Amino acid sequence: MKHYRKALYFNTKTRRAFINITDAVEEAIVESKIQEGLVLINAMHITASVFINDHEHGLHADFEEFLERMAPEKPHDQYKHNTGTLEDNGDAHIKREILGREVVVAISDGQLDFGPWEQIFYGEFDGMRKKRVLIKIIGM
C-alpha cells in the first residue's frame, strides 16, 4: 500500500467563493503514481468546505442564495459565536456544516472514478486569509 499527501492553499479575495479543484486533485493523483485506491480531499479550516457537484455557475449562485437564507451573514450579533469576541463568522461555521468537510473519491486506472458531471469544489465562507486543503491518497 502506498500513500501520498499534498496541500493546496487558498486566499480568496472575497468572503465567499466556490473554486473548482478537480484539476489539482487529478494532478496529485498523477504525482502519487497510485492507480487503484482512494483520495480524501478535506478542508483544513472550520469555515471552509469541500464538496462534489456540477460545475455550473447558475447552480453555484443557487448554493450561495440557499446558504445565505439558511445562515445569513448579517446581522453579526444574531450568532452567539460572534458576541463578546472579535469574530464575525458564525454564519461561515454553519455554512460549512451544511456542505461538509470532505469528500472521498475512488481512483480507478489512475483516474478519479466519477459519475457524469461530477467535479470537486472548495467552498470558502470566511475568506480573505490563507487556508489549506489536504489531499491524501492511498492505494496501489
C-alpha positions, -999 to 999 in steps of 0.1 A, spaced: 0 0 0 13 34 -10 3 68 3 7 104 -9 0 138 7 -4 172 -9 -17 205 4 -35 232 -16 -36 268 -3 -62 294 -9 -66 331 0 -97 343 -17 -103 380 -25 -139 377 -13 -156 364 19 -173 336 0 -162 317 -31 -166 283 -49 -134 271 -66 -132 240 -88 -102 220 -75 -107 189 -97 -76 195 -119 -54 199 -88 -67 166 -74 -61 149 -107 -26 163 -108 -19 149 -73 -31 115 -84 -6 116 -113 21 127 -89 13 99 -65 16 72 -92 -13 54 -75 -35 35 -99 -61 19 -76 -72 34 -43 -90 63 -26 -84 100 -24 -96 121 5 -99 158 0 -107 179 31 -108 215 41 -84 221 70 -103 251 83 -137 252 101 -152 278 79 -144 261 45 -158 231 28 -150 205 1 -179 190 -18 -188 174 -51 -213 188 -76 -218 201 -111 -196 229 -125 -224 252 -134 -224 289 -124 -262 292 -120 -261 262 -96 -233 279 -76 -254 311 -74 -283 289 -61 -259 274 -35 -249 309 -24 -285 321 -21 -296 290 -3 -267 291 22 -273 328 28 -310 321 36 -301 293 59 -273 312 77 -273 349 68 -240 367 74 -257 398 90 -266 410 114 -234 396 130 -249 398 165 -275 371 157 -249 344 164 -237 336 200 -203 327 185 -199 364 175 -209 380 207 -182 392 231 -154 384 206 -138 399 176 -154 372 155 -180 379 128 -181 345 111 -208 325 130 -226 321 96 -195 306 80 -193 278 106 -229 268 99 -225 270 61 -195 246 63 -217 222 83 -243 222 55 -219 215 27 -195 193 47 -158 190 54 -145 164 29 -151 140 1 -136 106 -7 -134 95 -43 -123 62 -58 -93 60 -80 -95 35 -109 -69 31 -135 -51 62 -122 -81 85 -126 -110 99 -104 -139 74 -107 -166 100 -111 -202 99 -123 -214 122 -151 -208 160 -144 -191 154 -110 -164 179 -100 -147 187 -67 -151 222 -52 -136 242 -24 -162 263 -7 -150 294 12 -173 311 36 -149 334 56 -122 342 31 -95 368 26 -70 349 46 -48 319 39 -64 285 42 -55 249 34 -70 218 17 -55 184 23 -53 158 -4 -44 123 9 -42 94 -15 -38 57 -5 -37 27 -27 -15 7 -51 
